């Protein structure tokens, strides 16, 4: 059974640090996540970004860059025998990323960028399209169709909340129900959905205390896929620390998912 079929038929989670800070931090997080998911029989995919091209401030840390980032992701994949995912922001990045990663992620802000979607599709890898904060679940029919039209039927759609006013995100559970109608795996992003974009003087804030409730609610809607950024010390994380799950709490979030899943 290929990875896409596994994801369609099992509970799974994409998790790791927001951005690649160092090899050691990535290895530490991967090992802990593997431990927690393995004992609960949850499929695990390691996630980290080599470049955060959409940081609020120009002075914010962006990552290691493409070459070094892919090197670290490749080492994690080989050492732990797990699939890996990262996001791309430019079409030219799709080909080299596709040589390493099992899943290519399209950032929410870029989910309508046709050339980016087609470039990701052409790698033949699974394409995870994050729903823009300004789109409904049903609107994701069109990014999905763009990837399918390029000959790639391995698509995942991810919910990450909507903007209702300034500086806040709200999750409309109906979007999860609607996207499941497309007969593709649907992911609930448990951490970005608690963001408060740009709320911390040039950085995004967040309310991670809502994460367990989003896990329970989305599980009760039949969602099998989840996304959660985690870090041993979120307050020291170089990106999105304000809405990350503390690594010590990762297992308890998984327990909530399993408890409420239907």
C-alpha positions as CSV (number, residue, x, y, z in Angstrom):
1,X,0.0,0.0,0.0
2,X,1.3,3.4,-1.0
3,X,1.5,6.3,1.4
4,X,-1.5,8.1,-0.1
5,X,-3.7,5.0,0.4
6,X,-2.4,4.7,4.0
7,X,-3.4,8.3,4.6
8,X,-6.8,7.8,3.2
9,X,-7.5,4.8,5.4
10,X,-5.8,5.7,8.7
11,X,-5.5,8.3,11.4
12,X,-2.3,10.3,10.7
13,X,-0.6,13.5,11.7
14,X,1.9,15.9,10.1
15,X,4.0,17.4,12.9
16,X,7.4,19.0,13.7
17,X,8.8,22.5,14.2
18,X,7.5,25.3,12.1
19,X,10.9,26.0,10.6
20,X,14.2,24.1,10.5
21,X,16.2,25.7,13.3
22,X,19.0,23.1,13.5
23,X,19.5,19.4,12.8
24,X,19.6,18.6,16.5
25,X,16.3,20.2,17.2
26,X,14.6,18.5,14.3
27,X,16.0,15.1,15.3
28,X,14.9,15.6,18.9
29,X,11.3,16.5,17.8
30,X,11.2,13.7,15.3
31,X,12.2,11.1,17.9
32,X,9.6,12.2,20.4
33,X,6.8,12.4,17.8
34,X,7.7,8.9,16.6
35,X,7.6,7.6,20.1
36,X,4.2,9.1,20.8
37,X,2.5,8.2,17.5
38,X,4.0,4.6,17.4
39,X,2.5,3.6,20.7
40,X,-0.9,4.9,19.6
41,X,-0.7,3.4,16.1
42,X,-1.0,6.8,14.4
43,X,0.8,7.3,11.1
44,X,3.4,10.0,11.4
45,X,4.9,12.4,8.9
46,X,7.7,14.7,9.9
47,X,7.1,18.4,9.0
48,X,9.5,21.3,8.9
49,X,10.0,24.3,6.6
50,X,13.4,25.1,5.0
51,X,12.2,28.7,4.3
52,X,9.3,30.7,5.8
53,X,8.9,33.2,2.9
54,X,5.7,34.7,4.4
55,X,7.0,35.9,7.8
56,X,5.3,39.0,9.0
57,X,8.5,41.0,9.5
58,X,11.5,41.2,7.3
59,X,13.7,40.7,10.3
60,X,12.2,37.4,11.3
61,X,14.1,34.1,11.0
62,X,13.3,32.4,7.7
63,X,15.1,29.1,7.9
64,X,18.2,27.2,6.6
65,X,17.4,27.6,2.9
66,X,16.6,25.0,0.3
67,X,19.8,23.0,0.0
68,X,20.6,22.7,3.7
69,X,17.0,22.2,4.6
70,X,16.5,19.3,2.2
71,X,19.7,17.7,3.4
72,X,18.3,17.7,7.0
73,X,14.9,16.4,5.8
74,X,16.6,13.6,3.8
75,X,18.7,12.6,6.9
76,X,15.5,12.4,9.0
77,X,13.7,10.4,6.4
78,X,16.6,7.9,6.1
79,X,17.4,7.6,9.8
80,X,13.9,7.1,11.1
81,X,12.3,5.5,7.9
82,X,9.4,8.0,8.0
83,X,7.8,10.2,5.3
84,X,8.6,13.9,5.3
85,X,6.7,17.0,4.2
86,X,7.8,20.6,3.6
87,X,6.2,23.6,1.9
88,X,7.2,25.5,-1.3
89,X,6.7,29.1,-2.2
90,X,8.2,29.2,-5.7
91,X,7.6,26.9,-8.6
92,X,11.3,26.2,-9.1
93,X,11.4,24.6,-5.7
94,X,9.0,21.8,-6.5
95,X,11.5,19.6,-8.5
96,X,14.3,19.5,-5.9
97,X,11.8,19.2,-3.0
98,X,10.0,16.3,-4.9
99,X,13.3,14.4,-4.9
100,X,13.4,14.3,-1.1
101,X,9.9,14.8,0.3
102,X,6.9,12.5,0.1
103,X,4.4,15.3,0.4
104,X,4.7,18.8,-1.0
105,X,2.7,21.4,0.9
106,X,1.2,24.5,-0.7
107,X,0.9,27.4,1.8
108,X,-2.6,28.8,2.5
109,X,-1.8,32.2,1.0
110,X,-0.7,30.6,-2.2
111,X,-3.4,27.9,-2.7
112,X,-4.8,29.7,-5.8
113,X,-1.4,30.1,-7.6
114,X,-1.9,27.9,-10.6
115,X,1.8,27.6,-11.7
116,X,2.8,26.6,-8.1
117,X,0.1,23.9,-8.0
118,X,1.0,22.5,-11.4
119,X,4.7,22.4,-10.5
120,X,3.9,20.5,-7.3
121,X,1.6,18.2,-9.2
122,X,4.2,17.4,-11.9
123,X,6.6,15.9,-9.3
124,X,4.1,13.0,-8.9
125,X,4.3,13.4,-5.1
126,X,1.3,13.9,-2.8
127,X,0.2,17.6,-2.8
128,X,-1.2,19.0,0.5
129,X,-3.1,22.2,-0.3
130,X,-3.8,24.4,2.7
131,X,-7.1,26.3,2.5
132,X,-6.6,30.1,2.3
133,X,-8.0,32.1,5.2
134,X,-10.3,33.9,2.8
135,X,-11.8,30.8,1.1
136,X,-14.6,28.4,2.1
137,X,-14.3,24.6,2.1
138,X,-16.2,24.4,-1.2
139,X,-13.9,26.9,-2.9
140,X,-11.1,24.3,-2.5
141,X,-12.7,22.4,-5.4
142,X,-10.7,24.6,-7.8
143,X,-7.2,24.2,-6.5
144,X,-7.9,20.4,-6.3
145,X,-9.1,20.4,-9.9
146,X,-5.9,22.2,-11.0
147,X,-3.7,19.5,-9.5
148,X,-5.9,16.7,-10.9
149,X,-5.8,18.3,-14.4
150,X,-2.0,18.2,-14.3
151,X,-2.3,14.4,-13.9
152,X,-1.9,14.1,-10.2
153,X,-4.7,12.5,-8.2
154,X,-2.9,12.4,-4.8
155,X,-4.2,15.5,-3.1
156,X,-4.9,16.4,0.5
157,X,-6.8,19.5,1.7
158,X,-6.0,21.2,5.0
159,X,-8.3,23.5,7.0
160,X,-6.5,26.3,9.0
161,X,-9.3,28.7,9.9
162,X,-10.8,31.8,8.3
163,X,-10.4,35.5,8.9
164,X,-13.4,37.2,10.5
165,X,-12.1,40.7,11.2
166,X,-8.6,41.7,12.0
167,X,-5.9,39.8,13.8
168,X,-7.8,36.6,14.5
169,X,-8.8,33.2,12.9
170,X,-12.0,31.3,13.4
171,X,-12.6,27.7,12.5
172,X,-15.9,27.0,10.8
173,X,-16.4,23.3,11.3
174,X,-18.7,23.2,8.2
175,X,-15.6,23.6,6.0
176,X,-14.3,20.2,7.3
177,X,-17.6,18.6,6.4
178,X,-17.7,20.2,2.9
179,X,-14.1,19.3,2.0
180,X,-14.7,15.6,2.8
181,X,-17.2,15.6,0.0
182,X,-14.3,15.7,-2.5
183,X,-13.2,12.2,-1.4
184,X,-9.7,13.2,-0.6
185,X,-7.9,13.1,2.8
186,X,-8.8,16.2,4.8
187,X,-6.4,17.6,7.5
188,X,-7.3,19.8,10.5
189,X,-4.4,22.2,11.2
190,X,-4.6,22.3,15.0
191,X,-2.0,25.0,15.6
192,X,-2.1,27.5,12.8
193,X,-5.9,27.7,13.3
194,X,-5.2,29.2,16.8
195,X,-3.0,32.0,15.3
196,X,-3.5,35.7,15.8
197,X,-1.7,37.0,12.7
198,X,0.6,39.9,13.3
199,X,-0.6,40.3,16.9
200,X,2.8,40.5,18.5
201,X,4.5,43.6,17.1
202,X,5.6,42.1,13.8
203,X,5.1,38.4,14.7
204,X,2.0,36.2,14.9
205,X,0.5,35.5,18.3
206,X,-1.9,32.7,19.2
207,X,-4.1,30.8,21.6
208,X,-2.7,27.2,21.8
209,X,-5.1,26.5,24.7
210,X,-7.8,26.0,22.1
211,X,-5.9,23.2,20.4
212,X,-7.5,20.3,22.4
213,X,-11.0,21.6,21.6
214,X,-10.2,21.8,17.9
215,X,-8.8,18.2,18.0
216,X,-12.0,16.9,19.7
217,X,-14.4,18.8,17.4
218,X,-12.6,17.9,14.1
219,X,-12.3,14.3,15.2
220,X,-16.0,14.2,15.9
221,X,-16.6,15.3,12.3
222,X,-14.8,12.3,11.0
223,X,-11.5,13.9,10.3
224,X,-8.6,11.4,10.2
225,X,-5.7,13.8,9.3
226,X,-4.1,16.3,11.6
227,X,-1.3,18.9,11.5
228,X,0.4,20.3,14.6
229,X,3.6,22.2,15.0
230,X,5.5,21.3,18.1
231,X,8.6,22.2,19.9
232,X,10.3,21.3,23.2
233,X,10.4,25.0,24.2
234,X,7.8,26.9,22.1
235,X,8.7,30.2,23.7
236,X,12.2,29.9,22.3
237,X,11.0,28.7,18.8
238,X,12.2,30.9,16.0
239,X,8.8,30.8,14.2
240,X,5.2,30.4,15.3
241,X,6.1,29.6,18.9
242,X,3.0,31.4,20.2
243,X,0.6,28.7,18.8
244,X,2.8,25.6,19.0
245,X,2.0,22.5,21.1
246,X,4.7,21.9,23.7
247,X,6.4,18.6,22.9
248,X,5.5,17.3,26.4
249,X,1.8,17.8,25.6
250,X,1.9,16.2,22.1
251,X,0.8,12.8,23.4
252,X,-2.2,14.2,25.2
253,X,-3.4,15.8,22.0
254,X,-3.1,12.5,20.2
255,X,-5.2,10.9,23.0
256,X,-7.9,13.5,22.5
257,X,-7.9,12.7,18.7
258,X,-8.3,9.0,19.4
259,X,-11.0,9.5,22.0
260,X,-13.3,11.5,19.9
261,X,-12.6,10.0,16.4
262,X,-15.6,8.4,14.6
